[in-house]
Amino acid sequence: MLACTPGGAVLTGPGGVDPVATGGNASTGGGGATDGGGGVAGGGTATGGGTATGGTSPAPEPVVVSWDAAGFDPLVSDVGWSVSTEAGVSVTVTLVRGDQVVWEQSGQTDDEGVLVGSWDGRSQSDWAVPGLYTLEAVADESGQASADSVALVRVGMVEVFGEDDGGLTSERLPIYYPSDGVLQDRSYPLSELSSIDDGERPTAFDDVDDESGSGALVEGTMPTVWVHDSQPLLTFVVGTGDDTELGRTGLDEVEVTLAVDGWSATGSDVLDEGRAVTLMRDAPLGETVGVTEEDVVLRFLVEGETVGEQVFPLRAYRVLGPPTFGWEDRKYNPWLAGIDPLLRAIEGTPAERDAVSDAVVDWVYNDLGLVYDIERGASFYSEYGSGWNFAWDEPHFYFSDFLTRANGSVVNCTDSGNIVTTYSNMLGADLRHLIILEDFDLNEIKAIGIDEYTSCPFGPFGCGFSYHAVTTDDAGARIWDATLALDGDDDPGEGPYEELMVQSIDGEEYLMRLVRSGGADYYYESKGTIQ
């Protein structure tokens, strides 16, 4: 095999002798006889310009080999090569790795002295292993030769982690999975891959699972919860030789960098096997609560050219802040099955405390298909205290049962109050349970799921409440209530009616519009418990 130098340098011809000597001297072969063109062949030497009888012989054009890129990923694209020399010359092109010949082919240069081709990254019918490959080209008649190298790389990330820097830029909250009773481990990868390709194309991370979070380890890419103004940090781990059927990634053969539109590396963006690269989103997730779903497209570059791509689907739930239940148990964190439909419904709500709680009340009252129990006004998903130990200041909500509507869609005021406080506190909007006592007659109200206003929701002999549960942020100074809408006109006791949703209403006004007669005041402000 011919010896070669990198970078398109001119090599020696047959016998190891440079066919173009300095000073205008033509090198000779081994016998000293003149050739038909007047040049010296054989072992003699001509001086002063290399002339013998019959004139001078022009030096052959050098052979120059070049690749279109320094590296490429064959599952993304081919890589082109070209050989430049004299026009109409037969050229033998050989691709080698070390001492192994991958393939060899011959061709003839065109009128401009160029022969072009491409390599798809295969050795015979199989994918070639990653590494540095050299293309050698020899002009068959003159023996002129040169070579250039290209790196076959297998680029890809096999793990992704969501990072939290304590709220400096990124504040990630864990998700609770009630069926397993576990909290999402924020040190666990959001997504893992067993290989960085499937043998035919680059592997993208799986889409986010659309189930309701029934398991601790969601199939595919895990959803995440972030405080709305976070600039999420994602750490990507490069594959190693054990992560792909094709062997080493080849990243040590050429410098590959990572680029993502809209994200910036917090450190080096250069990839090495088994190394992690951390990216930060350039802009905060937003000034509203809701759901951000975007494809994070990872582009792998060699000398500024893209040699591969990989897609990571990010689902980020934007909440107002950390949960505000006041309890430390893991279940007082966002539940995926709870916040997913809520945040999708209130998408774009300003990330402000009152706006979020107002939106929760509107969603519960208008969109969940709940209906007030006009027979008994009984609770279906709540109790005060536990068992026989009744206590107004210990409201308890069976949230898991409510999510599956285990007891149907009929609710009372205790249920509605617990629904509103639970959802609001999961999003970081602090609300507390509050009791109105006792035995008072009602002005005109429109109960949840009921189309008409009435002052007697339980029939002609049921025109009042023995108690009523609402929610507050300050001992009744302001009230939120998804059980009913009030009559908002000047006469709340008679029609016509002007629907007034109970969203951040002054506590005194609320009682004035709700109560027709009887004593009523606020008692037992408390944080509820859930399960």
Secondary structure as UniProt FT lines:
FT   TURN            7..8
FT   HELIX           14..16
FT   HELIX           22..24
FT   TURN            36..37
FT   TURN            48..50
FT   TURN            53..54
FT   STRAND          64..67
FT   STRAND          71..72
FT   TURN            74..76
FT   STRAND          79..84
FT   TURN            87..88
FT   STRAND          90..97
FT   TURN            98..99
FT   STRAND          100..108
FT   TURN            111..112
FT   STRAND          114..119
FT   STRAND          122..123
FT   TURN            124..125
FT   STRAND          126..127
FT   STRAND          131..139
FT   TURN            140..142
FT   STRAND          145..152
FT   STRAND          157..163
FT   TURN            166..167
FT   STRAND          172..173
FT   STRAND          176..177
FT   TURN            178..181
FT   STRAND          182..183
FT   TURN            186..187
FT   STRAND          191..192
FT   STRAND          220..221
FT   STRAND          224..227
FT   TURN            228..229
FT   STRAND          233..238
FT   HELIX           241..243
FT   TURN            245..246
FT   TURN            251..252
FT   STRAND          256..260
FT   TURN            261..262
FT   STRAND          263..265
FT   STRAND          270..271
FT   TURN            273..274
FT   STRAND          276..281
FT   STRAND          288..302
FT   TURN            303..304
FT   STRAND          305..319
FT   TURN            330..331
FT   HELIX           336..345
FT   TURN            346..348
FT   STRAND          349..350
FT   HELIX           353..367
FT   STRAND          371..372
FT   TURN            374..376
FT   STRAND          382..384
FT   TURN            387..388
FT   TURN            392..393
FT   STRAND          395..397
FT   HELIX           399..403
FT   TURN            404..407
FT   STRAND          410..411
FT   HELIX           413..426
FT   TURN            427..428
FT   STRAND          432..442
FT   STRAND          445..447
FT   TURN            448..449
FT   TURN            457..458
FT   TURN            460..461
FT   STRAND          464..472
FT   TURN            475..476
FT   STRAND          478..487
FT   TURN            492..493
FT   STRAND          499..506
FT   HELIX           507..514
FT   STRAND          515..517
FT   STRAND          521..526
FT   STRAND          529..530
//
